[in-house]
Amino acid sequence: MSEAQCLTRAAASLREVVRNIKPDQLGAPTPCAEYDVRKLVKHLLFWGPSLGAAARKETVPPPAEAEQDLDLTGGDWAADLVALLDRTADAWSEPGAWEGTTHMGGPTELPASLVGGMVVVELVVHGWDLARATGQHVAKDDDLLDYVRGEVAKTADQGREMGVYGTEVTVPTSASTLDQILGLTGRNPTWAP
């Protein structure tokens, strides 16, 4: 499976989770300690344009309003997020998206394949966060999870230094690939609301 196919599958999985979040679940806690469902949705909406722009080798300035100030009332935030996921998957499916260097919302150039891998990890891990918080299950995709485990293993230490990942949670050596990913990102695979 290609990197672009991994991203497409990750976006499809997260899309399904988003479509099944009920309005009364927005205040539910998530395994991502600093976010409830509402804040995690805002996080995805806020950073989403930068994720797609990175595939096009563009830098998109952050929205004028802060992440926490995004308003989810009065609009169809789920449709907005689904459309954003579609645009991100389309952008990373274009020839050349995974080649050369790109930016991730700032001036620092990074290998496009590294940024693309980070986008896949973001979609898979936050998809699990939202699914767990709202009582959903994410379909198992072994090829996708193998790819994500490799990407997380390459960047886990750097992610912890940047505050993107929490302290590693030790999981048994016999743990599933998903549980290994979650542990590396600082999540407890047995977390429950």
C-alpha positions as CSV (number, residue, x, y, z in Angstrom):
1,M,0.0,0.0,0.0
2,S,1.4,3.4,-0.9
3,E,1.7,6.3,1.5
4,A,-1.1,8.2,-0.3
5,Q,-3.4,5.1,0.1
6,C,-2.6,5.1,3.8
7,L,-3.6,8.7,4.1
8,T,-6.8,8.1,2.1
9,R,-7.7,5.2,4.4
10,A,-6.9,7.2,7.5
11,A,-9.1,10.0,6.3
12,A,-12.0,7.6,5.5
13,S,-11.8,6.1,8.9
14,L,-11.9,9.5,10.7
15,R,-14.7,10.7,8.4
16,E,-16.9,7.8,9.6
17,V,-16.2,8.6,13.2
18,V,-17.0,12.3,12.7
19,R,-20.3,11.5,11.0
20,N,-21.4,9.5,14.0
21,I,-20.6,12.0,16.7
22,K,-23.8,13.2,18.3
23,P,-24.2,16.8,19.4
24,D,-24.6,15.8,23.0
25,Q,-21.2,14.1,22.9
26,L,-19.2,17.3,22.3
27,G,-18.5,17.8,25.9
28,A,-17.3,14.3,26.5
29,P,-13.7,13.8,27.6
30,T,-11.2,12.2,25.2
31,P,-8.0,10.1,25.8
32,C,-6.1,13.2,24.6
33,A,-6.1,14.8,28.1
34,E,-6.2,18.5,27.0
35,Y,-9.2,18.0,24.7
36,D,-12.8,17.1,25.1
37,V,-14.6,16.1,21.9
38,R,-15.5,19.8,21.1
39,K,-11.9,21.0,21.5
40,L,-10.5,18.1,19.5
41,V,-12.9,18.8,16.6
42,K,-11.8,22.5,16.8
43,H,-8.2,21.4,16.7
44,L,-8.8,19.3,13.6
45,L,-10.7,22.1,11.9
46,F,-8.1,24.7,12.8
47,W,-5.0,22.8,11.6
48,G,-6.7,20.9,8.7
49,P,-6.0,23.6,6.1
50,S,-2.3,23.4,6.9
51,L,-2.3,19.7,6.5
52,G,-3.6,19.8,2.9
53,A,-1.5,22.8,2.0
54,A,1.6,20.9,3.0
55,A,0.9,18.4,0.2
56,R,0.7,21.3,-2.3
57,K,4.0,22.8,-0.9
58,E,2.1,25.8,0.3
59,T,2.0,27.5,3.7
60,V,-1.4,28.5,4.9
61,P,-1.5,31.1,7.6
62,P,-3.6,30.0,10.6
63,P,-7.1,31.4,10.8
64,A,-7.6,34.8,12.3
65,E,-9.4,33.3,15.3
66,A,-7.6,31.1,17.8
67,E,-8.3,27.4,17.8
68,Q,-10.3,27.6,21.0
69,D,-12.4,30.4,19.6
70,L,-13.8,28.4,16.7
71,D,-17.6,28.3,17.0
72,L,-19.2,24.9,16.4
73,T,-22.8,26.3,16.9
74,G,-25.0,27.4,14.1
75,G,-23.1,25.5,11.4
76,D,-22.6,22.0,10.3
77,W,-19.1,21.4,11.8
78,A,-19.3,17.7,11.0
79,A,-19.9,18.4,7.3
80,D,-17.1,21.0,7.4
81,L,-14.7,18.5,8.9
82,V,-15.6,15.8,6.5
83,A,-15.1,18.1,3.6
84,L,-11.7,19.2,5.0
85,L,-10.7,15.5,5.3
86,D,-11.7,14.9,1.7
87,R,-9.6,17.9,0.6
88,T,-6.6,16.7,2.6
89,A,-6.8,13.2,1.2
90,D,-7.1,14.6,-2.3
91,A,-4.1,16.9,-1.9
92,W,-1.9,14.0,-0.6
93,S,-3.0,11.8,-3.5
94,E,-1.6,14.2,-6.1
95,P,1.7,13.3,-7.8
96,G,4.7,14.8,-6.1
97,A,2.9,15.4,-2.8
98,W,5.2,13.0,-1.0
99,E,8.4,14.2,-2.7
100,G,10.8,17.0,-1.9
101,T,10.3,19.2,1.1
102,T,7.3,21.1,2.4
103,H,6.2,23.2,5.4
104,M,3.9,22.3,8.3
105,G,2.3,25.6,9.2
106,G,5.6,27.3,9.7
107,P,8.8,28.4,7.9
108,T,10.8,25.2,8.7
109,E,11.2,22.9,5.7
110,L,10.8,19.2,6.3
111,P,10.8,16.2,4.0
112,A,7.4,15.9,2.5
113,S,7.3,12.1,3.3
114,L,7.9,12.9,6.9
115,V,5.1,15.5,7.0
116,G,2.7,13.2,5.1
117,G,3.4,10.5,7.6
118,M,2.7,12.9,10.5
119,V,-0.6,13.7,8.8
120,V,-1.6,10.0,8.6
121,V,-0.6,9.6,12.3
122,E,-2.7,12.7,13.2
123,L,-5.8,11.3,11.5
124,V,-5.5,7.8,12.9
125,V,-4.7,8.7,16.5
126,H,-7.2,11.5,16.8
127,G,-9.7,9.2,15.0
128,W,-9.2,6.7,17.8
129,D,-9.5,9.5,20.4
130,L,-12.8,10.6,19.1
131,A,-14.1,7.1,18.6
132,R,-13.2,6.1,22.1
133,A,-14.7,9.2,23.6
134,T,-18.0,8.7,21.7
135,G,-18.4,4.9,22.1
136,Q,-17.4,4.0,18.6
137,H,-15.1,1.4,17.2
138,V,-12.5,2.1,14.5
139,A,-12.3,-0.6,11.8
140,K,-9.0,-2.5,12.0
141,D,-6.8,-2.0,9.0
142,D,-3.5,-3.9,9.5
143,D,-1.6,-2.3,6.6
144,L,-2.5,1.2,7.7
145,L,-1.6,0.4,11.4
146,D,1.7,-1.1,10.4
147,Y,2.6,2.1,8.5
148,V,1.5,4.3,11.4
149,R,3.5,2.3,13.9
150,G,6.6,2.8,11.8
151,E,5.9,6.5,11.5
152,V,5.3,7.0,15.2
153,A,8.4,5.0,16.1
154,K,10.5,7.3,13.9
155,T,9.2,10.5,15.5
156,A,8.1,9.5,19.0
157,D,11.1,11.1,20.9
158,Q,10.8,14.3,18.8
159,G,7.1,14.3,19.4
160,R,7.5,14.1,23.1
161,E,10.1,16.9,23.1
162,M,7.7,19.1,21.2
163,G,4.8,18.2,23.5
164,V,2.8,16.5,20.7
165,Y,3.0,13.1,22.5
166,G,2.8,12.4,26.1
167,T,5.1,10.2,28.2
168,E,5.2,6.7,26.6
169,V,2.7,4.3,28.1
170,T,4.1,0.8,28.5
171,V,2.1,-1.9,26.8
172,P,2.7,-5.6,26.8
173,T,5.0,-6.9,24.0
174,S,2.0,-9.0,22.8
175,A,-0.1,-5.8,22.4
176,S,-1.9,-5.2,19.2
177,T,-0.4,-2.8,16.7
178,L,-2.9,-0.2,17.5
179,D,-2.2,-0.5,21.3
180,Q,1.6,-0.1,20.5
181,I,0.9,3.1,18.6
182,L,-1.3,4.5,21.3
183,G,1.4,3.7,24.0
184,L,4.1,5.4,21.9
185,T,1.9,8.5,21.6
186,G,1.4,8.6,25.4
187,R,-2.2,7.2,25.3
188,N,-3.5,4.4,27.5
189,P,-5.1,1.8,25.2
190,T,-7.5,0.9,28.0
191,W,-8.7,4.4,28.5
192,A,-12.5,4.7,29.0
193,P,-14.6,7.8,29.6
